[in-house]
Each structure stands twice: as structure tokens, then as C-alpha cells.
Amino acid sequence: MKVVMVEPNKPAYVTEIGHDYKSLQEAVGGGLIEPIGFLNDPHAIMVGNEEVKLRNMEGNRRFLEGIVAGPFFICGDDGEDFCSLTDEQCEKYARQFAIPESITQAEVEDDMKIEISFF
């Protein structure tokens, strides 16, 4: 599956990863994978590690919604499954995340929160 990989302290790059769950886990540093909805793009999604802040992984990128820590990748979203990005999407997201950000561990810790919703 063709994705854009975004790692702490590195420019984003286009790469291929397996489509199976184990490959997805390995791409985000092991642990549970988690879709992250910060892109606001119905055809692409960020996928990260659900446990990164608990595992003290490095801060990666800032968003209005908060800090994403640890490695994450951006893949296509066909509404049912993860899929490869198009060449245009690869170019767009590689450019968007080309500049690494310096994020302290204190900033990552300050960003940790738990949200509880009552229905």
C-alpha cells in the first residue's frame, strides 16, 4: 500500500507498507493502530499508534486538535478500508509534512487528555 510516512524529526516521505494488520502496527512503532481524523479529507486518513503518549514517544507534528506523537502514516480511505494514496495525494501530503517540527516531551505530556462522552 502506497503511503506517506511521517516520523518525528524527519521530513515526510512516500513509501510502501503491507496492507495486513501486523505491517500497519510496525509502521507506527508497534502497539494498537488508531485512525486520526485531523486531515479533514474524506479520501485520506492518518493512522498512528494509540499508545504513543503512554509509551513516551517523541512529539511529531502539531495540529489545531493537538499534538501527534510517534510515527504516523497517511493512506487512502475508500470508505471501507485503508488503501493506497494516489500520486497527487502523495505529493500533497509529502509537501504538507516536509518540515519536521521540534516538540518537547513536556509539550507532549501537557497535550495528554482523556475525553469522556455521555450519551
N, C-alpha and C positions, 0 to 999 in steps of 0.2 A: 504494500500500500504506500503510495507516494504522499509524504507529509512534510511539513515544515517543523523542524525541531528547534526548540528554544531552550537553551541551557543557561544557568547563571553565569555571568561574566563572559559570555561569548556571543558573537553575532548569530542570528538565526541562520539555518541552512536547510536546504532541501535534501531529503534522504528517503530511503525505502525501509519500511519495517513490516514484519509479518502481520497478518490480519487476525491471528489467533490471540487468545487472552494472555497467554504467557509472554508473547512478544510485546503486547501493549504494556503489560506490567514492567517488563525490562526497560522499555523506552522511558518510563517515568521514575526509574530508580527502585523498582520493586514495590511490593505492597498493593493496596487496592487502587484501581483506577477510578477516576472521577471526572465526569464531563463538567466543564467550567463554562458557563454561559456569558462570558464577558465580551464576546466578539460582536454580538448583535447582527449576526449573519445567518440566515436560515439554511445556507448551503455549506457552512463550515462550523467546526466546533473545536474548542480547546479541550485537551484531555490531560489531566495531571494526576498526581498521587494524592489520594485522600488524606494520607497521614504525614505529609511533608512537614508541617509546622510542629507536629508532635515529635517528629524524628529530627528536629533541629536542622533541616536542610536550609541551604542558603537562599536568601531572597533572590528573585529572578526579575520580575517586572512589576511595575505599578499600574493599577487601573483605578478608575473612579470608585469601583466597588471594593477595592482593597489590594493587598499585595499577594502576588502568586509566588510561592517559594518552590524550589526544586525544579527539575526539568519538566517541561510540558511539550506536547506536540499539537499541531493543528492539522486536522484531517477533514475530509469532506463528510457531509451529513446528508444522506439521501432520504431522511425522514424515518427510516427503519434501522439502518446500520451505519457504521463508520465506513468510509470509502476513500479512495484516492482523491487528492486535490487535482484540479485542472492546472495546466501550466500557468494560466493567468492568476489563479488563486495562489499558487506557489510564489510567483513573482511579487504579488501584492503583500503577502504575509512575511516573506523573507525581507522585503524592504521595510515593512512596518516595524519589525523587531530586529533590525540590523544593528542598532546601537545598544550595547549592554548597559544596564543601569547598576549603579553602586547602591546597594541596600544593606544597611547594618542589621545584625541579628536582633538588636533592640527594636528596630522598626518592625521586623517580622513578628517578634513576640507581642508588641503593642497591637498588632493587627489581628491577633488571635481572638476569636469570639465564637460564641455558640448562640444560634438563634432558635428560639422555641416558638412554634406556631400552634395556636389553639383553633380548632375548627368549630 
